[in-house]
Amino acid sequence: MGALDFSRRSTLDELMDTQPVDFEDFRACLVDLAQVNRLTLAHRPTFAFLERLVARGLRGLPKDRPLEVIDVGSGYGDMLRGIDAWARERGIAVSLTGVDLNPWSRRSAAEVTPPGRPITWVTADAFAYEPPGGIDVVLSSLFTHHLPDPVVVRFLAWMEAKARLGWFINDLHRHPLPYHFFRHLSRLAGWHRFVQHDGPVSIARAFSASDWRRLIAEAGLDPRAVEVRWWMPFRLTVGRLKVP
Ligand SMILES: C[S@@+](CC[C@H](N)C(=O)[O-])C[C@H]1O[C@@H](n2cnc3c(N)ncnc32)[C@H](O)[C@@H]1O
């Protein structure tokens, strides 16, 4: 990979999106990605968002239906399994759906999800997915950097239209420091070749805070209603709570 220009989003391809592999190989990539998520405290911002949602009166929701949450680009499903445990601890009834374009994501996530949990794994393009009960909250993690800018704008508008209570994007901050750090770490750790390649490429394809402000404006959203926030280590989140 030659010198990269971190002033703009890279258009380099991720192997995960372009290289056909068999199920075991893809699952091995997702298993390593879940380990990266644990090591980098990747889910922490999403839980903080859900805590804020709860604090804003989630308990005022009708008691006869669960909170409908979807995770777009759910991969191995570690995020939703964590949310299931989080909701159980708080006595919040949830209905969780992981939507992922790749059928092997559904299969790998289902394999490690205990039976009887309120989680459904669906193979679909998120934009075409119409859940029967509607959606309260749309979440995603490490998803938006896969999309070109016009599709990110479409995704923002789509979430704003679909999510009754709010939505939250959890993704990476484009910066040379994590790019080089992760390149070395992933090789030392011997992670899956996709993770070694796609990790740094994901950082180069990711966003700056000003990118997000521009994309939010292009999606026609009120910038005062959307929070863009930086998190250790080099994550940028974009959150919208519709609950007053
Ligand atoms: C880097 S993985 C992230 C997995 C997981 N969210 C995580 O944080 O570990 C991105 C996922 O997005 C999925 N994806 C890409 N485009 C999608 C689309 N239009 N609809 C649903 N899933 C999509 C891919 O199949 C892939 O599993």
The ligand as an SDF file (V2000), in Angstrom:
LIG
                    3D

 27 29  0  0  0  0  0  0  0  0999 V2000
  -16.7870   -5.0320    8.9970 C   0  0  0  0  0  0  0  0  0  0  0  0
  -18.2730   -5.9780    9.0990 S   0  0  0  0  0  0  0  0  0  0  0  0
  -18.8360   -5.4330   10.6940 C   0  0  0  0  0  0  0  0  0  0  0  0
  -19.4480   -6.5460   11.4820 C   0  0  0  0  0  0  0  0  0  0  0  0
  -19.9000   -6.1520   12.9000 C   0  0  0  0  0  0  0  0  0  0  0  0
  -20.8980   -5.1030   12.8770 N   0  0  0  0  0  0  0  0  0  0  0  0
  -18.7480   -5.7580   13.7780 C   0  0  0  0  0  0  0  0  0  0  0  0
  -18.7150   -4.6050   14.2500 O   0  0  0  0  0  0  0  0  0  0  0  0
  -17.8570   -6.6030   14.0010 O   0  0  0  0  0  0  0  0  0  0  0  0
  -19.4160   -5.1720    7.9900 C   0  0  0  0  0  0  0  0  0  0  0  0
  -20.6150   -6.0420    7.6680 C   0  0  0  0  0  0  0  0  0  0  0  0
  -21.5550   -5.2700    6.9070 O   0  0  0  0  0  0  0  0  0  0  0  0
  -22.2210   -6.1540    5.9980 C   0  0  0  0  0  0  0  0  0  0  0  0
  -22.8770   -5.3410    4.9600 N   0  0  0  0  0  0  0  0  0  0  0  0
  -22.2960   -4.6190    3.9690 C   0  0  0  0  0  0  0  0  0  0  0  0
  -23.2490   -3.9810    3.2240 N   0  0  0  0  0  0  0  0  0  0  0  0
  -24.4570   -4.2950    3.7820 C   0  0  0  0  0  0  0  0  0  0  0  0
  -25.8200   -3.9510    3.4860 C   0  0  0  0  0  0  0  0  0  0  0  0
  -26.1330   -3.1360    2.4580 N   0  0  0  0  0  0  0  0  0  0  0  0
  -26.8080   -4.4400    4.2730 N   0  0  0  0  0  0  0  0  0  0  0  0
  -26.5170   -5.2550    5.3100 C   0  0  0  0  0  0  0  0  0  0  0  0
  -25.2370   -5.6260    5.6230 N   0  0  0  0  0  0  0  0  0  0  0  0
  -24.2240   -5.1600    4.8800 C   0  0  0  0  0  0  0  0  0  0  0  0
  -21.1050   -7.0720    5.5210 C   0  0  0  0  0  0  0  0  0  0  0  0
  -21.6090   -8.2760    4.9870 O   0  0  0  0  0  0  0  0  0  0  0  0
  -20.2910   -7.2660    6.8210 C   0  0  0  0  0  0  0  0  0  0  0  0
  -20.6830   -8.4450    7.5030 O   0  0  0  0  0  0  0  0  0  0  0  0
  1  2  1  0
  2  3  1  0
  2 10  1  0
  3  4  1  0
  4  5  1  0
  5  6  1  0
  5  7  1  0
  7  8  2  0
  7  9  1  0
 10 11  1  0
 11 12  1  0
 11 26  1  0
 12 13  1  0
 13 14  1  0
 13 24  1  0
 14 15  1  0
 14 23  1  0
 15 16  2  0
 16 17  1  0
 17 18  1  0
 17 23  2  0
 18 19  1  0
 18 20  2  0
 20 21  1  0
 21 22  2  0
 22 23  1  0
 24 25  1  0
 24 26  1  0
 26 27  1  0
M  CHG  2   2   1   9  -1
M  END
$$$$
